[in-house]
């Protein structure tokens, strides 16, 4: 599925060394310096197949302008006099729906009917979120049993089953090799493009509710998201 994007060789050592040496030179924290020194001692900077695809996708600024834009549904919270909590959802067409927060099946059906969805693709989406901190979309796993989200901003994501069960991530780590192969220079310092990477084990051919939550570290309401699976 990814053969056209996955290189058969290891990552170019030069790019990785530039990134890591820059961090070593510019880093002011001993823990950062120690981590970089340890990374420099490794003999290979080879990425996993999925990470290589993500690096190829998100490091290519010329391709980024062609990414499909997906505006998320914006989730406000409200409650009634009985204490029942609701999501007040504003869709990209500005229509509003109010759904109980625990009715995830209806949430998914509503998002699907408005085509507020992400798909596992060999490309990325330009995702637009709104003023509320919580945005939502439906995502289908396809024939994959593992999904990895790569996001160019600092965000929290929740993946929720139709029955309301939240999927626990298997990893939130960003490999040093990935940062070393996908970065830009910001104020003459290396700045990793992929700021959030989260893995999930999922069931094949299943729909999930994807909630994207901005926090104090989030830089923008708009960012790129690549979702890869295997």
N, CA and C of each residue as an Amber inpcrd file, in Angstrom:
protein
   690
   0.8280000  -1.2210000   0.0000000   0.0000000   0.0000000   0.0000000
   0.8460000   1.2480000   0.0000000   2.0020000   1.1620000   0.6650000
   2.8370000   2.3460000   0.7910000   4.1340000   2.2290000  -0.0100000
   4.2350000   1.2540000  -0.9140000   5.5040000   0.9930000  -1.5600000
   6.0160000   2.1880000  -2.3350000   5.0960000   2.9830000  -2.8830000
   5.5220000   4.1330000  -3.6680000   6.1380000   5.2090000  -2.8130000
   5.8830000   5.1730000  -1.5160000   6.3800000   6.2270000  -0.6390000
   7.4990000   5.7640000   0.2830000   7.5680000   4.4940000   0.5540000
   8.5470000   3.9990000   1.5250000   9.8580000   3.7160000   0.8240000
  10.9250000   4.3590000   1.2450000  12.2330000   4.1270000   0.6560000
  12.7560000   2.7700000   1.0810000  13.5290000   2.1450000   0.2000000
  14.1170000   0.8610000   0.5400000  15.3850000   1.0300000   1.3640000
  15.9410000   2.2410000   1.3790000  17.1580000   2.4940000   2.1520000
  16.8320000   3.2030000   3.4460000  17.8010000   3.2500000   4.3180000
  17.6510000   4.0050000   5.5630000  17.5900000   5.4780000   5.2390000
  17.0910000   6.2860000   6.2000000  17.0200000   7.7310000   6.0280000
  18.3930000   8.2820000   5.7690000  18.4750000   9.3160000   4.9970000
  19.7640000   9.9480000   4.7540000  20.3650000  10.4000000   6.0770000
  21.5550000   9.9210000   6.3450000  22.1950000  10.2030000   7.6130000
  22.4660000  11.6900000   7.7700000  22.7440000  12.3600000   6.6690000
  23.0850000  13.7840000   6.7410000  21.9680000  14.5940000   7.3650000
  20.7330000  14.3780000   6.9110000  19.5960000  15.1380000   7.4340000
  19.4110000  14.9100000   8.9170000  19.5120000  13.6640000   9.3380000
  19.3390000  13.3430000  10.7550000  20.4330000  13.9770000  11.5940000
  21.6760000  13.9130000  11.0940000  22.7740000  14.4750000  11.8690000
  22.6770000  15.9860000  11.9790000  22.2310000  16.6430000  10.9160000
  22.0500000  18.0940000  10.9810000  21.0630000  18.4440000  12.0770000
  19.9520000  17.7370000  12.1070000  18.9290000  18.0050000  13.1110000
  19.4530000  17.7460000  14.5220000  20.0580000  16.6120000  14.7270000
  20.4920000  16.2400000  16.0620000  21.6600000  17.0940000  16.5470000
  22.5940000  17.4000000  15.6630000  23.7100000  18.2480000  16.0460000
  23.2510000  19.6620000  16.3550000  22.2170000  20.1190000  15.6280000
  21.6690000  21.4430000  15.9020000  21.0490000  21.4850000  17.2870000
  20.3160000  20.4390000  17.6270000  19.7290000  20.3730000  18.9570000
  20.8080000  20.3450000  20.0350000  21.8590000  19.5920000  19.7710000
  22.9390000  19.4840000  20.7420000  23.6090000  20.8360000  20.9650000
  23.7980000  21.5770000  19.8850000  24.4640000  22.8790000  19.9700000
  23.5650000  23.9140000  20.6330000  22.2600000  23.8660000  20.2940000
  21.3450000  24.9110000  20.7500000  20.6640000  24.5770000  22.0680000
  20.6650000  23.2990000  22.4420000  19.9200000  22.8990000  23.6290000
  20.4900000  23.5070000  24.8980000  19.6030000  23.9630000  25.7700000
  20.0230000  24.5630000  27.0290000  19.7340000  23.6480000  28.2060000
  19.1070000  22.5250000  27.9320000  18.7170000  21.6040000  28.9990000
  19.6130000  20.3690000  28.9420000  20.1760000  19.9690000  30.0620000
  21.0680000  18.8180000  30.0770000  20.3770000  17.5490000  29.6270000
  19.0930000  17.4070000  29.9990000  18.3690000  16.1950000  29.6170000
  18.2030000  16.1090000  28.1110000  17.9770000  17.2710000  27.4760000
  17.8720000  17.2860000  26.0150000  19.2100000  16.9180000  25.3980000
  20.2880000  17.5230000  25.9140000  21.6110000  17.2330000  25.3870000
  21.9630000  15.7550000  25.5400000  21.6430000  15.1830000  26.6940000
  21.9410000  13.7800000  26.9250000  21.1780000  12.8870000  25.9600000
  19.9020000  13.2390000  25.7330000  19.0800000  12.4480000  24.8130000
  19.6450000  12.5150000  23.4000000  20.0910000  13.6990000  23.0000000
  20.6490000  13.8570000  21.6640000  21.9650000  13.0950000  21.5370000
  22.7950000  13.1670000  22.5700000  24.0620000  12.4460000  22.5340000
  23.8320000  10.9490000  22.4090000  22.8300000  10.4530000  23.1330000
  22.5050000   9.0260000  23.0340000  22.0540000   8.6680000  21.6320000
  21.2390000   9.5620000  21.0460000  20.7440000   9.2970000  19.6910000
  21.8860000   9.2820000  18.6840000  22.8670000  10.1640000  18.8920000
  23.9930000  10.2270000  17.9670000  24.8490000   8.9690000  18.0140000
  24.7680000   8.2280000  19.1150000  25.5670000   7.0160000  19.2480000
  24.9720000   5.8620000  18.4540000  23.7220000   5.9810000  18.0510000
  23.1000000   4.8940000  17.2970000  23.7140000   4.8240000  15.9070000
  23.6470000   3.6720000  15.3180000  24.2850000   3.4700000  14.0180000
  23.3080000   3.5610000  12.8700000  22.0110000   3.6640000  13.1530000
  21.0140000   3.7110000  12.0880000  19.9220000   4.7080000  12.4250000
  19.4530000   5.4100000  11.3970000  18.3600000   6.3480000  11.5750000
  17.1520000   5.8840000  10.7570000  17.0030000   4.5980000  10.6290000
  15.9240000   4.0470000   9.8180000  14.5900000   4.1830000  10.5260000
  13.5850000   4.5990000   9.7680000  12.2390000   4.7470000  10.3040000
  11.4140000   3.4970000  10.0550000  10.3290000   3.3710000  10.8100000
   9.3360000   2.3550000  10.4800000   8.6730000   2.7380000   9.1600000
   8.0040000   1.7760000   8.5420000   7.3750000   2.0330000   7.2440000
   6.3530000   3.1620000   7.3330000   5.4950000   3.1290000   8.3690000
   4.4700000   4.1620000   8.4900000   5.0820000   5.5270000   8.7790000
   6.0940000   5.5640000   9.6510000   6.7300000   6.8400000   9.9620000
   7.4100000   7.4240000   8.7330000   7.9820000   6.5620000   7.8850000
   8.6140000   7.0540000   6.6590000   7.5720000   7.6920000   5.7400000
   6.4160000   7.0500000   5.6260000   5.3430000   7.6120000   4.8050000
   4.9230000   8.9800000   5.3500000   4.7210000   9.0540000   6.6710000
   4.3080000  10.3190000   7.2880000   5.3520000  11.4070000   7.0630000
   6.6320000  11.0470000   7.2050000   7.7010000  12.0190000   6.9890000
   7.6940000  12.5130000   5.5540000   7.5040000  11.6090000   4.6060000
   7.4590000  12.0000000   3.1990000   6.2890000  12.9410000   2.9230000
   5.1410000  12.6040000   3.5030000   3.9390000  13.4070000   3.2710000
   4.0870000  14.8060000   3.8510000   4.4490000  14.8670000   5.1280000
   4.3830000  16.1360000   5.8500000   5.6230000  17.0060000   5.6960000
   6.6960000  16.4560000   5.1430000   7.8870000  17.2750000   4.9270000
   7.8670000  17.9660000   3.5740000   6.9440000  17.5750000   2.7050000
   6.8850000  18.1330000   1.3520000   5.9550000  19.3340000   1.3290000
   6.5140000  20.5370000   1.4320000   5.7030000  21.7540000   1.4930000
   4.9790000  22.0210000   0.1810000   5.5160000  21.5230000  -0.9480000
   4.8530000  21.7540000  -2.2260000   3.5800000  20.9370000  -2.3450000
   3.5870000  19.7510000  -1.7170000   2.3920000  18.9020000  -1.7370000
   1.3420000  19.4300000  -0.7650000   1.7940000  20.0520000   0.3180000
   0.8780000  20.4910000   1.3760000  -0.2100000  21.4180000   0.8520000
   0.1050000  22.2100000  -0.1520000  -0.8970000  23.1400000  -0.6870000
  -2.0300000  22.4000000  -1.3810000  -1.7940000  21.1490000  -1.7480000
  -2.8180000  20.3630000  -2.4460000  -3.6060000  19.4570000  -1.5130000
  -3.2890000  19.4610000  -0.2280000  -4.0030000  18.6060000   0.7150000
  -5.4830000  18.9820000   0.7470000  -6.3080000  17.9790000   0.9180000
  -7.7410000  18.2150000   1.0480000  -8.0400000  18.9000000   2.3700000
  -8.8430000  19.9550000   2.3140000  -9.2340000  20.6530000   3.5340000
 -10.5000000  20.0210000   4.1040000 -10.4760000  19.6990000   5.3880000
 -11.6510000  19.1770000   6.0740000 -11.9390000  20.0510000   7.2880000
 -13.0820000  20.6870000   7.2600000 -13.5070000  21.4800000   8.4130000
 -14.2230000  20.5630000   9.3900000 -13.7560000  20.5470000  10.6140000
 -14.3490000  19.6810000  11.6320000 -15.6690000  20.2630000  12.1130000
 -16.4570000  19.4180000  12.7630000 -17.6400000  19.9080000  13.4750000
 -17.1840000  20.4560000  14.8190000 -17.7780000  21.5530000  15.2370000
 -17.3600000  22.2150000  16.4680000 -18.2960000  21.8090000  17.6050000
 -17.7260000  21.3490000  18.7100000 -18.4890000  20.7860000  19.8130000
 -18.5060000  21.7510000  20.9960000 -19.6600000  22.3370000  21.2750000
 -19.8830000  23.0450000  22.5350000 -20.6260000  22.1080000  23.4740000
 -20.5350000  22.3470000  24.7580000 -21.2660000  21.5290000  25.7240000
 -22.3510000  22.3590000  26.3980000 -23.4540000  21.7070000  26.6840000
 -24.5720000  22.3630000  27.3550000 -25.3180000  21.3180000  28.1750000
 -26.2820000  21.7340000  28.9530000 -27.0790000  20.8020000  29.7560000
 -28.4810000  21.3570000  29.9180000 -29.4290000  20.4800000  30.2760000
 -30.8020000  20.9410000  30.4890000 -31.1000000  20.9570000  31.9950000
 -32.3290000  21.2340000  32.3270000 -32.7100000  21.3810000  33.7400000
 -32.6420000  20.0670000  34.5120000 -32.6200000  18.9390000  33.7860000
 -32.5250000  17.6400000  34.4540000 -31.0780000  17.2360000  34.7160000
 -30.1560000  18.0400000  34.2190000 -28.7440000  17.7150000  34.4030000
 -28.1560000  16.8660000  33.2970000 -28.9480000  16.6000000  32.2510000
 -28.4340000  15.8340000  31.1190000 -27.4670000  16.6980000  30.3160000
 -26.2960000  16.1620000  30.0110000 -25.2820000  16.8950000  29.2540000
 -25.4040000  16.6140000  27.7620000 -25.2280000  17.6590000  26.9740000
 -25.3620000  17.5580000  25.5270000 -24.1410000  18.1560000  24.8310000
 -23.9010000  17.6660000  23.6040000 -23.0220000  18.3610000  22.6840000
 -23.8880000  19.2080000  21.7530000 -23.5650000  20.4820000  21.6780000
 -24.1940000  21.3540000  20.6870000 -23.2100000  21.4540000  19.5260000
 -23.5310000  20.7700000  18.4390000 -22.5850000  20.5780000  17.3400000
 -22.8980000  21.5290000  16.1960000 -21.9120000  22.3130000  15.8140000
 -22.0320000  23.1910000  14.6500000 -21.2640000  22.5600000  13.5000000
 -21.9700000  22.2570000  12.4160000 -21.3680000  21.5960000  11.2700000
 -20.7820000  22.6190000  10.3030000 -19.9480000  22.1710000   9.3590000
 -19.3480000  23.1070000   8.4050000 -20.3570000  23.9270000   7.6080000
 -21.5800000  23.4050000   7.4310000 -22.6140000  24.1710000   6.7180000
 -23.3780000  25.1120000   7.6520000 -22.8570000  25.2490000   8.8970000
 -23.4270000  26.1330000   9.9310000 -24.7400000  25.6390000  10.5140000
 -25.1830000  24.4500000  10.1470000 -26.3510000  23.8650000  10.7970000
 -25.9440000  23.3130000  12.1600000 -26.8780000  23.3460000  13.0910000
 -26.5850000  22.9840000  14.4790000 -27.4430000  21.7930000  14.8930000
 -26.8360000  20.8750000  15.6090000 -27.5480000  19.7170000  16.1410000
 -27.1700000  19.5700000  17.6200000 -28.1540000  19.1800000  18.4340000
 -27.9040000  18.9690000  19.8670000 -28.1420000  17.5020000  20.1910000
 -27.0850000  16.8370000  20.6810000 -27.1200000  15.3930000  20.8870000
 -26.5910000  15.0810000  22.2770000 -27.2450000  14.1810000  23.0260000
 -26.7140000  13.7950000  24.3430000 -25.2760000  13.3180000  24.2370000
 -24.4600000  13.6940000  25.2020000 -23.0340000  13.3830000  25.1320000
 -22.7510000  11.8920000  25.1570000 -23.6540000  11.1010000  25.7070000
 -23.4100000   9.6570000  25.7730000 -24.0230000   8.9000000  24.5950000
 -24.6180000   9.6170000  23.6380000 -25.2560000   8.9690000  22.4810000
 -24.2880000   8.9990000  21.2990000 -23.2510000   8.1700000  21.3840000
 -22.1920000   8.2120000  20.3810000 -22.6480000   7.6470000  19.0350000
 -23.5970000   6.7350000  19.0500000 -24.1040000   6.2040000  17.7900000
 -24.7630000   7.3110000  16.9660000 -25.5790000   8.1310000  17.6110000
 -26.2180000   9.2500000  16.9150000 -25.1930000  10.2850000  16.4780000
 -24.1870000  10.5360000  17.3290000 -23.1080000  11.4560000  16.9690000
 -22.4230000  11.0140000  15.6830000 -22.0770000   9.7350000  15.6110000
 -21.4000000   9.2140000  14.4240000 -22.2870000   9.3100000  13.1880000
 -23.5580000   8.9460000  13.3380000 -24.4810000   9.0080000  12.2050000
 -24.6480000  10.4410000  11.7150000 -24.6960000  11.3790000  12.6510000
 -24.8510000  12.7770000  12.2860000 -23.6230000  13.2950000  11.5480000
 -22.4320000  12.9640000  12.0460000 -21.1950000  13.3760000  11.3770000
 -21.0880000  12.7480000   9.9870000 -21.4850000  11.4860000   9.8930000
 -21.4160000  10.7980000   8.6020000 -22.3690000  11.4190000   7.5870000
 -23.5610000  11.7930000   8.0390000 -24.5480000  12.3810000   7.1190000
 -24.0910000  13.7240000   6.5850000 -23.2550000  14.4250000   7.3620000
 -22.7270000  15.7320000   6.9470000 -21.3600000  15.6060000   6.2680000
 -20.9000000  14.3480000   6.1110000 -19.6030000  14.0700000   5.4770000
 -18.4370000  14.7470000   6.2140000 -18.5470000  14.8020000   7.5300000
 -17.4460000  15.3220000   8.3550000 -16.6100000  14.1090000   8.7650000
 -15.7760000  13.6610000   7.8370000 -15.0670000  12.3960000   8.0140000
 -13.5960000  12.5190000   7.6040000 -12.7870000  11.6530000   8.1930000
 -11.4070000  11.4620000   7.7530000 -11.2660000  10.0310000   7.2530000
 -10.3380000   9.8410000   6.3290000 -10.0910000   8.5240000   5.7630000
  -8.6150000   8.1980000   5.8880000  -8.3140000   6.9150000   6.0630000
  -6.9210000   6.4740000   6.1000000  -6.3800000   6.5310000   4.6760000
  -5.4360000   7.4420000   4.4340000  -4.9370000   7.6980000   3.0850000
  -3.4250000   7.8760000   3.0790000  -2.8250000   7.7390000   1.8580000
  -1.4000000   8.0410000   1.6980000  -1.2160000   9.5370000   1.4470000
  -1.9350000  10.3510000   2.1790000  -1.8330000  11.8040000   2.0710000
  -2.2700000  12.3850000   3.4080000  -2.4270000  13.6800000   3.4540000
  -2.8320000  14.3100000   4.7090000  -3.9870000  15.2690000   4.4660000
  -4.6650000  15.6180000   5.5400000  -5.7380000  16.6000000   5.5040000
  -5.2680000  17.9020000   6.1470000  -5.7360000  18.9870000   5.5950000
  -5.6340000  20.2690000   6.2890000  -6.9090000  20.4010000   7.1010000
  -6.7850000  20.2770000   8.4180000  -7.9560000  20.2500000   9.2920000
  -8.1770000  21.6350000   9.8900000  -9.4050000  22.1100000   9.7800000
  -9.7900000  23.4150000  10.3080000 -10.6880000  23.1930000  11.5140000
 -10.2840000  23.7180000  12.6700000 -11.1120000  23.6410000  13.8720000
 -11.6760000  25.0330000  14.1770000 -12.5810000  25.1080000  15.1420000
 -13.2590000  26.3730000  15.4240000 -12.9070000  26.9490000  16.7750000
 -13.7100000  27.9090000  17.2140000 -13.4740000  28.5760000  18.4950000
 -13.6040000  27.6130000  19.6730000 -14.6110000  26.7080000  19.6860000
 -14.6350000  25.7280000  20.7840000 -13.3670000  24.8880000  20.7700000
 -12.9210000  24.4670000  21.9460000 -11.6820000  23.6940000  22.0180000
 -11.8460000  22.2760000  21.4970000 -13.0870000  21.7830000  21.4440000
 -13.3340000  20.4090000  21.0090000 -13.9110000  20.4080000  19.5970000
 -13.2980000  19.6310000  18.7230000 -13.8040000  19.4220000  17.3730000
 -13.9330000  17.9280000  17.1350000 -14.8300000  17.5390000  16.2510000
 -15.0570000  16.1180000  16.0450000 -15.2550000  15.7410000  14.5940000
 -14.8720000  14.4940000  14.2840000 -15.0580000  13.9150000  12.9680000
 -15.2730000  12.4180000  13.1140000 -15.8300000  11.8250000  12.0640000
 -15.9100000  10.3700000  12.0330000 -14.7190000   9.8440000  11.2550000
 -14.1490000   8.7410000  11.7260000 -13.0860000   8.0840000  10.9750000
 -13.3790000   6.5950000  10.9090000 -13.1920000   6.0110000   9.7340000
 -13.3990000   4.5810000   9.5340000 -12.0380000   3.8930000   9.4600000
 -11.9170000   2.7480000  10.1050000 -10.6300000   2.0480000  10.1570000
 -10.2950000   1.3320000   8.8590000 -11.3060000   1.1010000   8.0020000
 -11.0510000   0.3360000   6.7830000 -10.6240000  -1.0770000   7.1340000
  -9.6360000  -1.5910000   6.3950000  -9.1870000  -2.9620000   6.6830000
  -7.9970000  -2.9810000   7.6330000  -7.7800000  -1.8830000   8.3240000
  -6.6340000  -1.7630000   9.2280000  -6.9860000  -2.1880000  10.6570000
  -5.9880000  -2.7140000  11.3580000  -6.1310000  -3.0370000  12.7790000
  -5.2120000  -2.1810000  13.6390000  -4.5630000  -1.2240000  13.0050000
  -3.7270000  -0.2510000  13.7040000  -3.8490000   1.0780000  12.9700000
  -4.0760000   2.1520000  13.7190000  -4.1080000   3.4930000  13.1570000
  -3.0680000   4.3480000  13.8700000  -2.3680000   5.1700000  13.0790000
  -1.4030000   6.1060000  13.6430000  -1.7490000   7.5030000  13.1320000
  -1.9210000   8.4370000  14.0740000  -2.2310000   9.8250000  13.7500000
  -0.9540000  10.6620000  13.8570000  -0.6720000  11.4210000  12.8060000
   0.4660000  12.3380000  12.7780000  -0.0910000  13.7490000  12.5970000
   0.1870000  14.6390000  13.5300000  -0.4350000  15.9640000  13.5330000
   0.6520000  17.0220000  13.6980000   0.5370000  18.1050000  12.9370000
   1.5620000  19.1500000  12.9530000   1.2890000  20.2210000  13.9990000
   0.6410000  19.8540000  15.0810000   0.4090000  20.7800000  16.1880000
   0.2630000  19.9650000  17.4640000   0.2790000  20.6610000  18.5850000
   0.1430000  20.0160000  19.8920000  -1.3430000  19.9460000  20.2390000
  -1.9180000  18.7630000  20.1390000  -3.3330000  18.5810000  20.4440000
  -3.5260000  17.2660000  21.1970000  -4.6960000  17.1400000  21.7990000
  -5.1290000  15.8820000  22.4140000  -6.1630000  15.2570000  21.4950000
  -6.0860000  13.9540000  21.2840000  -7.1460000  13.3030000  20.5140000
  -7.7220000  12.1420000  21.3200000  -9.0280000  11.9660000  21.1790000
  -9.7340000  10.8320000  21.7730000 -10.3980000  10.0460000  20.6580000
 -10.2720000   8.7490000  20.7180000 -10.8980000   7.8670000  19.7370000
 -11.9340000   7.0330000  20.4780000 -13.2040000   7.1170000  20.0520000
 -14.3020000   6.5480000  20.8300000 -15.1420000   5.6250000  19.9550000
 -15.4660000   4.4530000  20.5060000 -16.3170000   3.5000000  19.8020000
 -17.7610000   3.9700000  19.7720000 -18.5450000   3.3280000  18.9250000
 -19.9700000   3.6540000  18.8110000 -20.7000000   3.4340000  20.1340000
 -20.2010000   2.4940000  20.9600000 -20.8630000   2.2270000  22.2490000
 -20.3760000   3.1540000  23.3620000 -19.4790000   4.0950000  23.0310000
 -19.0060000   5.0630000  24.0090000 -17.6920000   4.7070000  24.6810000
 -17.1430000   3.5270000  24.3740000 -15.8640000   3.1280000  24.9730000
 -14.7120000   3.8800000  24.3070000 -13.8740000   4.4940000  25.1340000
 -12.7180000   5.2060000  24.5990000 -11.5570000   4.2360000  24.3850000
 -10.9190000   4.3240000  23.2170000  -9.7830000   3.4750000  22.9140000
  -8.5350000   4.0570000  23.5780000  -7.7880000   3.2180000  24.2730000
  -6.5620000   3.6610000  24.9400000  -5.4030000   3.5980000  23.9380000
  -4.6550000   4.6740000  23.7810000  -3.5250000   4.6520000  22.8380000
  -2.4800000   3.6210000  23.2470000  -1.8540000   2.9990000  22.2630000
  -0.7530000   2.0780000  22.5360000   0.5790000   2.8190000  22.6070000
   0.6410000   4.0170000  22.0360000   1.8680000   4.8110000  22.1090000
   1.5500000   6.2690000  21.7770000   2.2380000   7.1770000  22.4910000
   2.1900000   8.6040000  22.1780000   3.5940000   9.1440000  21.8850000
   4.5480000   8.2410000  21.7570000   5.9400000   8.6470000  21.5770000
   6.1980000   9.1060000  20.1430000   7.0890000  10.0850000  20.0030000
   7.5640000  10.5210000  18.6960000   9.0230000  10.0910000  18.5770000
   9.3200000   9.1070000  17.7350000  10.7000000   8.6330000  17.6200000
  11.6480000   9.7620000  17.1970000  12.8390000   9.7710000  17.7760000
  13.8400000  10.7620000  17.3940000  14.1030000  10.7300000  15.9020000
  14.0990000   9.5190000  15.3170000  14.3540000   9.3800000  13.8840000
  13.3110000  10.1180000  13.0530000  12.0750000  10.1300000  13.5230000
  11.0180000  10.8240000  12.7910000  11.2290000  12.3300000  12.8340000
  11.5270000  12.8520000  14.0230000  11.7900000  14.2860000  14.1400000
  13.0050000  14.6950000  13.3120000  13.9950000  13.7900000  13.2420000
  15.2240000  14.1040000  12.5170000  15.0220000  14.1560000  11.0170000
  13.9670000  13.5410000  10.5330000  13.7430000  13.4890000   9.0890000
  12.5940000  14.3680000   8.6320000  11.9550000  15.0570000   9.5550000
  10.7920000  15.8680000   9.1820000  10.7660000  17.1150000  10.0510000
  11.5290000  18.1190000   9.6460000  11.6170000  19.3380000  10.4520000
  11.8390000  20.5450000   9.5560000  11.5940000  21.7100000  10.1070000
  11.9130000  22.9690000   9.4450000  12.8320000  23.7640000  10.3740000
  13.3710000  24.8530000   9.8640000  14.1610000  25.7470000  10.6940000
  13.3060000  26.9350000  11.0940000  13.2070000  27.1680000  12.3820000
  12.4290000  28.2710000  12.9240000  13.3320000  29.0830000  13.8380000
  13.5540000  30.3450000  13.4600000  14.5110000  31.1950000  14.1950000
  15.8720000  30.5130000  14.2810000  16.2540000  29.8900000  13.1390000
  17.5460000  29.2090000  13.0190000  17.6730000  27.9960000  13.9280000
  16.5590000  27.4890000  14.3940000  16.5660000  26.2880000  15.2170000
  15.6780000  25.2310000  14.5590000  16.0550000  23.9540000  14.6730000
  15.2230000  22.9010000  14.0950000  13.8950000  22.7770000  14.8330000
  12.8220000  22.7240000  14.0800000  11.4760000  22.6410000  14.6510000
  10.7640000  21.4440000  14.0240000  10.5830000  20.3530000  14.7630000
   9.9230000  19.1690000  14.1960000   8.5300000  19.5050000  13.6700000
   8.2210000  19.0390000  12.4740000   6.9010000  19.3010000  11.9110000
   5.8230000  18.4820000  12.6100000   6.1450000  17.2370000  12.9460000
   5.1580000  16.3560000  13.5850000   5.2600000  16.5460000  15.0910000
   4.2440000  17.1700000  15.6580000   4.2660000  17.5150000  17.0810000
   3.3970000  16.5850000  17.9280000   2.5180000  15.8410000  17.2710000
   1.6870000  14.8510000  17.9640000   1.6730000  13.5750000  17.1200000
   1.9700000  12.4580000  17.7650000   1.9190000  11.1540000  17.0930000
   1.2840000  10.1780000  18.0690000   0.1630000   9.5670000  17.6750000
  -0.5670000   8.6780000  18.5820000  -0.9760000   7.4140000  17.8260000
  -0.7120000   6.2630000  18.4330000  -1.0610000   4.9620000  17.8490000
  -2.2480000   4.3440000  18.5860000  -3.0900000   3.6570000  17.8250000
  -4.2110000   2.9200000  18.4050000  -4.3170000   1.5410000  17.7570000
  -4.6430000   0.5410000  18.5490000  -5.1050000  -0.7360000  18.0200000
  -6.6150000  -0.6390000  17.8550000  -7.1050000  -0.9840000  16.6670000
  -8.5240000  -0.8180000  16.3650000  -9.0720000  -2.1010000  15.7390000
 -10.3810000  -2.1380000  15.5950000 -11.0340000  -3.2260000  14.8760000
 -11.1940000  -2.8220000  13.4110000 -10.9610000  -3.7530000  12.5150000
 -11.1050000  -3.4580000  11.0930000 -12.5690000  -3.1710000  10.7480000
 -12.7470000  -2.3330000   9.7160000 -14.0760000  -2.0230000   9.1870000
 -15.0330000  -1.5040000  10.2610000 -14.5220000  -0.5780000  11.0540000
 -15.2870000  -0.0320000  12.1720000 -15.2070000   1.4920000  12.1540000
 -16.3340000   2.1370000  12.4760000 -16.3760000   3.5980000  12.5670000
 -16.0650000   4.0410000  13.9940000 -15.3240000   5.1440000  14.1010000
 -14.9800000   5.7080000  15.4130000 -15.2470000   7.2120000  15.4030000
 -15.5390000   7.7290000  16.5820000 -15.6230000   9.1710000  16.7680000
 -14.2370000   9.6820000  17.1310000 -13.7340000  10.6270000  16.3500000
 -12.4430000  11.2410000  16.6140000 -12.6710000  12.6450000  17.1670000
 -12.2810000  12.8540000  18.4180000 -12.3560000  14.1760000  19.0300000
 -10.9480000  14.7800000  19.0740000 -10.8120000  15.9810000  18.5650000
  -9.5480000  16.7130000  18.5940000  -9.7160000  17.8660000  19.5760000
  -8.8640000  17.9020000  20.5890000  -9.0110000  18.8740000  21.6760000
  -7.7800000  19.7730000  21.7090000  -7.9840000  21.0480000  21.5120000
  -6.8830000  22.0010000  21.6240000  -6.6180000  22.3050000  23.0950000
  -5.3520000  22.5880000  23.4140000  -4.9990000  22.9400000  24.7830000
  -4.1090000  24.1780000  24.7710000  -3.4840000  24.4670000  25.9080000
  -2.6800000  25.6830000  26.0130000  -1.4440000  25.6490000  25.1220000
  -1.0240000  24.4680000  24.7050000   0.1520000  24.3570000  23.8490000
  -0.1730000  24.4400000  22.3680000  -1.4430000  24.3130000  22.0170000
  -1.8340000  24.3270000  20.6130000  -1.5050000  25.6790000  19.9880000
  -0.9050000  25.6420000  18.8130000  -0.4120000  26.8540000  18.1720000
  -1.4270000  27.5030000  17.2450000  -2.3280000  26.7040000  16.6610000
  -3.2190000  27.2370000  15.6380000  -4.5250000  26.4420000  15.6090000
  -5.5530000  27.0390000  15.0240000  -6.8210000  26.3320000  14.8160000
  -6.7840000  25.4750000  13.5530000  -5.7420000  25.6480000  12.7470000
  -5.6070000  24.9010000  11.4950000  -4.2680000  24.1720000  11.4870000
  -4.2800000  22.8840000  11.1290000  -3.0460000  22.0960000  11.1070000
  -3.2510000  20.9260000  10.1580000  -2.1590000  20.2080000   9.8860000
  -2.2180000  19.0530000   8.9890000  -2.2910000  17.7620000   9.7940000
  -3.0840000  16.8310000   9.2930000  -3.2670000  15.5290000   9.9440000
  -3.1060000  14.4270000   8.9080000  -2.2070000  13.5050000   9.1650000
  -2.0880000  12.2990000   8.3570000  -2.5180000  11.1100000   9.2080000
  -3.3620000  10.2620000   8.6480000  -3.8100000   9.0480000   9.3500000
  -3.3980000   7.8540000   8.5110000  -2.5260000   7.0230000   9.0680000
  -2.0240000   5.8530000   8.3640000  -2.3890000   4.6060000   9.1390000
  -2.4870000   3.5120000   8.4250000  -2.8970000   2.2760000   9.0890000
  -2.2120000   1.0590000   8.5060000  -2.3120000  -0.0210000   9.2610000
  -1.8050000  -1.3120000   8.7830000  -2.5100000  -2.4410000   9.5220000
